[in-house]
Amino acid sequence: SSSAALSVATALGLASLVGASLSREEIAPICRAAEHEFAGVPCGVMDQYASLFCQENHALLLDCRNLQIRQVPLRLDGHTFLVINSGVKHELASSEYAKRQEQCAAAVAHFRQADPAIRSLRDVTESQVAAEAERMPGEVAARARHVTSENRRTVSATESLERGDLSHFGRLMYESHLSLQLDYEVSCAELDLLIELLAGVPGVLGARMTGGGFGGSVVALARADAVDHVRRELHQRYDTTDRQAALILVRPSAGASVTSGEQ
């Protein structure tokens, strides 16, 4: 996220300026605390870790339970990632983020009644959610369904990248967006339209919303020769007088670092 990138860059710069000896592992929770206490957003630590630990041409797999990381090689082979800004922002992200956390906590509390060893939805399977869905409020069951299925997709996506199967990785991106749209309910009409348009362009392997939702951007994986077609589709079928999509080609790069003015 932009806020995590800003806080990480600021922390690294200030630490270097005053000669503070802080490891990246120490900086991440400091930056998360800034989000919690200053911005009032009860976020996790994934975005801070991405800004601090990503390596060029790799995806970062983060285990949020023990904070172990694994660098997963990203061999794009004639493909590229696109970030497409929808040009809209609905003022719901912060309040709805906190509500989703509360609903996930309610799901955990439900499963803990049968098994006190359950600490988070990480300890719950998709089949358990399906079996208990009718005994939970509808929204709580839906949030649990999203989290448990997204955990599975994350593992599957890692395996896809490791074997160089970008087509399967792209399909998982589409599945992830559908879950974010229907079960986590953090998408919006504009993001869903972008995904629909991208899915109709030959050479686009996958796409999903990214960030807090309710506006903002989608990220897509496409063949490099499909980019011009994507631009035309956005101009012809998405752009209006009130909104214009902005497309940026991006590549997996290293996280934040401190450089001297002479470099």
matplotlib code that plots the C-alpha trace (Angstrom):
import matplotlib.pyplot as plt

x = [0.0, 1.1, 0.8, 3.1, 5.6, 5.6, 6.1, 8.8, 10.7, 10.4, 11.5, 14.6, 15.5, 15.2, 17.1, 19.9, 19.9, 20.3, 22.5, 19.9, 20.7, 17.3, 16.8, 14.1, 12.3, 12.2, 11.1, 8.0, 6.0, 7.0, 5.4, 2.4, 1.9, 2.0, -1.0, -2.8, -2.2, -2.0, -4.1, -6.5, -6.4, -6.0, -3.9, -1.7, 2.0, 2.0, 2.4, 5.2, 7.1, 6.6, 8.1, 11.0, 11.8, 10.8, 13.6, 13.8, 12.0, 10.6, 7.3, 7.3, 5.5, 4.9, 3.7, 1.8, 1.8, 5.6, 6.7, 8.9, 9.4, 10.2, 11.4, 9.6, 11.2, 9.0, 9.8, 7.6, 8.8, 7.2, 4.5, 4.1, 2.1, -0.3, -1.7, -4.8, -6.2, -10.0, -10.0, -12.6, -12.4, -15.3, -15.0, -15.6, -12.2, -11.1, -14.4, -15.2, -11.7, -12.3, -15.7, -14.2, -11.7, -14.5, -16.5, -13.4, -12.9, -16.5, -15.9, -12.9, -14.9, -17.5, -15.0, -13.2, -16.4, -15.7, -11.9, -10.2, -6.9, -8.1, -6.3, -7.3, -9.0, -5.6, -6.5, -9.9, -10.5, -12.9, -14.8, -15.2, -16.6, -19.0, -20.2, -20.8, -22.0, -25.7, -24.9, -23.2, -24.5, -24.4, -21.8, -19.5, -19.7, -18.9, -15.8, -14.6, -15.1, -13.1, -10.1, -9.9, -10.2, -7.7, -5.2, -5.5, -5.1, -2.0, -0.3, -1.5, -0.2, 3.2, 3.3, 2.2, 5.1, 7.6, 6.7, 6.4, 2.6, 1.5, -1.8, -2.8, -1.5, -3.8, -6.8, -6.2, -6.1, -9.6, -10.9, -9.4, -11.2, -14.5, -14.1, -13.2, -16.3, -18.9, -17.6, -15.5, -17.5, -14.8, -15.0, -17.2, -18.9, -15.9, -13.4, -15.7, -16.1, -12.3, -12.0, -14.8, -13.1, -9.7, -11.1, -12.3, -8.9, -6.9, -3.5, -4.7, -4.1, -5.7, -6.6, -7.9, -8.5, -5.6, -5.4, -8.2, -11.0, -14.1, -12.1, -8.4, -6.7, -6.6, -3.5, -3.4, -1.0, -0.9, 1.3, 3.4, 1.8, -1.7, -1.0, -2.1, -5.4, -5.9, -5.4, -8.0, -10.5, -10.1, -10.5, -13.5, -15.4, -14.4, -13.3, -16.1, -16.1, -16.2, -13.5, -10.5, -8.4, -4.7, -2.5, 1.0, 3.4, 5.2, 7.8, 8.7, 11.4, 13.4, 12.0, 13.0, 16.6, 18.8, 21.1, 23.4, 22.9, 26.0, 24.5]
y = [0.0, 3.6, 4.3, 1.3, 2.3, 5.9, 4.9, 2.4, 4.9, 7.5, 5.1, 3.9, 7.4, 8.7, 5.8, 6.3, 10.1, 9.7, 6.6, 4.3, 0.6, -0.8, -4.1, -4.4, -6.8, -4.1, -1.4, -3.3, -3.3, 0.3, 1.2, -0.9, 0.9, 4.2, 3.0, 1.8, 4.8, 7.7, 6.7, 4.7, 1.7, -1.7, -3.2, -6.3, -6.3, -7.7, -4.4, -3.3, -6.6, -6.2, -2.7, -3.9, -7.5, -7.8, -8.8, -8.1, -10.6, -12.5, -12.7, -12.6, -15.3, -14.2, -16.4, -13.8, -16.2, -16.6, -13.8, -16.2, -15.1, -17.0, -15.5, -17.1, -16.6, -14.8, -15.8, -13.7, -14.8, -12.3, -11.3, -8.2, -7.0, -4.0, -1.8, 0.0, 2.8, 2.9, 6.6, 6.3, 6.2, 5.4, 6.6, 3.2, 1.5, 2.4, 1.8, -1.4, -2.8, -2.7, -4.2, -7.1, -7.7, -7.9, -10.3, -12.6, -12.5, -13.5, -16.5, -17.5, -17.3, -19.6, -22.3, -21.9, -23.1, -26.6, -26.4, -23.9, -24.5, -22.5, -19.1, -17.6, -18.6, -19.9, -22.9, -23.5, -25.3, -24.5, -27.7, -26.7, -23.3, -25.0, -27.4, -24.6, -21.8, -22.2, -21.8, -18.5, -15.1, -14.9, -12.2, -13.9, -17.2, -15.3, -13.6, -17.0, -18.5, -15.8, -16.1, -19.9, -20.0, -17.2, -19.1, -22.1, -19.9, -18.3, -21.7, -22.8, -19.5, -20.1, -23.6, -22.2, -19.7, -22.3, -24.5, -21.5, -22.0, -18.4, -19.5, -21.2, -18.2, -15.9, -18.1, -17.9, -14.1, -14.1, -16.5, -14.2, -11.2, -13.1, -14.0, -10.5, -9.3, -11.8, -13.2, -10.4, -7.7, -5.1, -4.5, -2.0, -1.6, 0.1, -2.5, -5.3, -3.7, -3.5, -7.2, -8.0, -6.0, -7.5, -11.0, -10.4, -9.3, -12.2, -12.5, -11.3, -14.2, -12.9, -9.8, -8.9, -5.8, -4.7, -2.6, -1.8, -2.0, 0.2, 1.9, 2.2, -0.2, -3.7, -5.6, -7.8, -10.3, -10.2, -11.0, -8.0, -8.0, -7.6, -4.3, -2.1, -4.0, -3.4, 0.3, 0.4, -1.5, 0.8, 3.9, 2.6, 0.8, 2.2, 5.8, 8.4, 12.2, 11.4, 8.8, 7.7, 4.6, 5.0, 2.0, 1.5, -1.3, -2.5, -5.1, -7.0, -5.0, -4.7, -3.1, 0.2, 1.1, 4.0, 5.6, 8.6, 11.8, 11.0, 7.9]
z = [0.0, -0.5, 3.2, 4.1, 1.4, 2.7, 6.4, 5.6, 3.4, 6.2, 8.9, 6.9, 6.0, 9.6, 11.0, 8.6, 9.3, 13.0, 12.9, 14.6, 14.4, 13.5, 11.6, 9.0, 11.3, 13.9, 11.5, 10.2, 13.5, 14.1, 10.7, 11.4, 14.8, 12.9, 10.8, 13.9, 16.1, 13.7, 10.7, 12.8, 10.4, 12.2, 9.4, 9.4, 8.6, 5.0, 3.2, 5.5, 4.9, 1.2, 1.2, 3.3, 2.1, -1.6, -4.0, -7.7, -10.0, -7.0, -5.2, -1.4, 0.5, 4.1, 6.9, 9.0, 12.0, 12.5, 10.1, 8.1, 4.5, 1.3, -2.0, -4.9, -8.3, -10.8, -14.4, -16.5, -19.9, -22.2, -19.7, -17.6, -14.6, -15.1, -12.4, -13.5, -11.4, -11.6, -11.1, -8.3, -4.5, -2.2, 1.4, 2.9, 3.1, 6.6, 8.4, 6.4, 7.0, 10.8, 10.3, 8.3, 11.2, 13.7, 11.5, 11.1, 14.9, 15.3, 13.0, 15.1, 18.3, 16.7, 15.9, 19.2, 20.9, 19.5, 19.5, 21.9, 20.1, 17.1, 17.2, 13.8, 10.6, 9.6, 11.7, 10.0, 6.7, 3.9, 4.6, 8.3, 7.1, 4.8, 7.5, 10.0, 7.6, 8.5, 12.2, 11.8, 10.6, 6.9, 6.7, 9.2, 7.3, 4.0, 5.5, 6.8, 3.4, 1.8, 4.2, 4.2, 0.4, 0.0, 2.2, -0.2, -3.3, -1.8, -1.4, -4.8, -6.4, -4.9, -6.3, -9.7, -9.8, -8.7, -11.7, -14.0, -14.6, -15.2, -16.7, -13.5, -11.5, -13.6, -13.0, -9.2, -9.6, -11.1, -8.4, -5.7, -7.1, -7.2, -3.6, -2.6, -4.5, -3.3, 0.1, 1.5, -0.2, -0.6, -4.3, -6.2, -9.6, -11.2, -10.1, -11.2, -14.6, -15.0, -14.2, -16.7, -19.4, -18.8, -18.8, -22.4, -23.7, -25.3, -23.6, -20.2, -17.9, -14.7, -12.7, -9.2, -7.2, -4.9, -1.8, 0.6, -1.9, -2.6, -5.5, -6.2, -8.5, -10.0, -10.9, -14.0, -15.5, -19.3, -22.3, -23.2, -26.7, -25.2, -23.5, -26.4, -26.7, -23.0, -23.4, -26.2, -24.2, -21.3, -23.4, -25.4, -22.7, -19.3, -19.6, -19.2, -18.6, -14.9, -14.6, -16.6, -16.0, -15.6, -16.7, -15.4, -16.4, -13.3, -12.6, -9.5, -7.8, -4.6, -1.5, 0.0, 0.5, 1.6, -1.0, -0.7, -2.6, -4.6, -6.1]

ax = plt.figure().add_subplot(projection="3d")
ax.plot(x, y, z, "-o")
ax.set_aspect("equal")
plt.show()
